[in-house]
Amino acid sequence: MNNFVCEAQALDEPRGGVGTFVALALAVVHPASGVCTFALAGAEPPLLLRRSRFAAAAGAAVTVTSVEEEGGWPLGLEARAVYKPLRHTLADGDLVLLATDGLSEARRGRELLGPERAAELARASAERFSTLDETGRAILEGARAFAGGPLQDDVCLLLARRVAMPASPNAEASGAGPAGSGPVPLRG
């Protein structure tokens, strides 16, 4: 994808095209194993929100892990850029949060919310609420409360929860995973 963006820019340059880039966070989940492979290209690092395995309801302790990556140039800036995949295994009930920089760059005067406070806001919201909708709304409301009103930049959140799929009776024998490898076990 990076090569495509770089090549497209090279075609635009003779016509006076302005160089552009694409910030991207990509998460691919294997439905049967829960292994989530992340790749980052200049985007905010995703957050993994892991609820205690013994208490799946709201109010249970949640831990937050930032999926960090060294490098990770935005797409279109460097044709030879290398993007290192990062793998984490999601347990049943774990959440993945992808957010644009409008969340961490929420401002109160000159002070930014920042990645640490954004992660704490996500953790507290995930502990307080059990649905993705309520959790997402609480994160946005917390960022607005920090800013003391509307946010200066647009914010896009994608929250997904891993929901274990029942094993197909033939899955182990065939190695095929869930029956027909149907829906990915994430709820958004």
N, C-alpha and C positions, 0 to 999 in steps of 0.2 A: 504494500500500500504506500509506503514511504517513497519507493522508486517512482510510482505512478504520479504522486503529488510533485516530486522534484522534476520529472519529465514534463508534466503539464506546465509548470512554471517556466521551464526553459522555452517552451513553445510560445508563451505569452511575452517573454522578454523583448523580442524584436518589435512587438507592437506596443511597447511601453507599459507592459503589464507590471503592476506592483506586486512584489513578492508577498506571498501569503503563507501561512502555516496553519496546521491543524493540531490542536491539543486533543489527545485521545486517551481514554482509560478503557481498557477492554477486559472483560471477565468472561471466561468460558467454563461452564460447569459440566463435569461428567455426571450424568444422571444417576448411575448406579453407585459409584464410589464416593461422590461428593467432592472429588478433587476439583478445586477451582484454580484455573491458570489465569494469571493477570499479566497484562503488558501495559506499560505506561509510556506515553509519548508527550511529555510536557504538561500533563494534566495533574490535578490534585490527587494525591495518593488515596486509594480506596480505604475504607475502614471496615474491619471485621468486628462485629459485635457478637460476643459469645455469652449466652445466658447459661447459668448454672444448669448442668444436666439433670439435677434433682428437682428443679423448680422452673417449669416452663411458663408459668403465669406471670402477669404483671407484678412488679414488686420484687422479683428475684434479682440477685446480683448479676450484673453484666460486666464483662471485661472487654476492653477495646484494644485492638491491634491495628496499627497503621501499616499498610502494605507499601513499604518504601522501596525505592529502586534508585541505584546510582545511575547518573546519566539520563537516559530517556528523553532525547531531544524531541521537540514537537516535529510532526511529520512535515516534510517539505523544506527543512533547513539544511540538512546534510544527507546527501545521497548515500554515503557509506555508513550512516548511523546503524548501530546494532541495538536491538531491543531484547533484553534478557527476560525470559518468562519467569515468573515467580509462582510457586505452587503452595497452596494451603488446602487442607482438607476441612470441609464444612461438615459439622455435625448437624443432626436434626435440630431445627430451631435456630441455628446461627443466622445472623443477618449480614448482608453486604451492603454498604452505603457508598455509592458513587455520587460525588457532588462537584459542581463547578466552583471556581474560585470566588464567586460572589458570596458564598457562605463564610469562608475563612477571612474574606476581606470586608466583612460587615464592619462599619466604622462608627466610633463614638468620638467625634472630634478627630484627632490625629491617631487615636488608638484603634488598632485592628483587633477583631475577634481572635484571629490567628488559628493555626491548626490545632494547638493543644486545647484551647477553649472550645473549638468546634467539636473535637473528639469528646470532651467532657459533656457538652450539650447533647451529643448523640447518645452517649452512655446513659445519662440521666433520663432522657426521653424514652429509651428502650426499656429501662427499668420500670418506668412509670406506666407505660402503655403496652398493651399486648398486640394491637393491630398495627400494620404498616402505615395505614392512613393516619392514625392518631400519633404515631411516632414521628412521621414526616411533618405533620402540622406543628407538633411541639418543637421540633428542631427549628423550623422557620419562625415560629413565634418567639423562641428564645433568641434567635439572631436579631429579630426586630426589636425585642426588649433591650438587648445589648446596645443597639444603634440608637435607641430612643425614638424610633419611628421607622419610616420606610427605608429599605435598603438602597444603597447607591448603585449597585450592580445587579444584574439579573442573577437568579439562583435557580439551578436545576438540581433536583435530588432524584436519585433512583435507589429505592430500598427493595431488597429482595431477601426472602427467607427460604432456607432449604427445608423442604418437607420430604422426609424419607418416603420412598415409594415402596409399596409391598413387592417383595421379590416374586418374580414369575416362577412357577414350578419348574420350568425348563431352563431358566436363566443360568444356573450354575453349570448345568451340563453343557450348554451351548456357548457359554461365555458372552451371551448376547446382551445381558443387562435386563432392564425392565421390559415387559412384554411389548414387542414391536418398537422398542426404544422410543416410545411415544413422547408425552410431554416432559419437558425438563422440570425436575423437582424444585423449582423456585416459584414463589408466589410474589407478585409485584403489585 
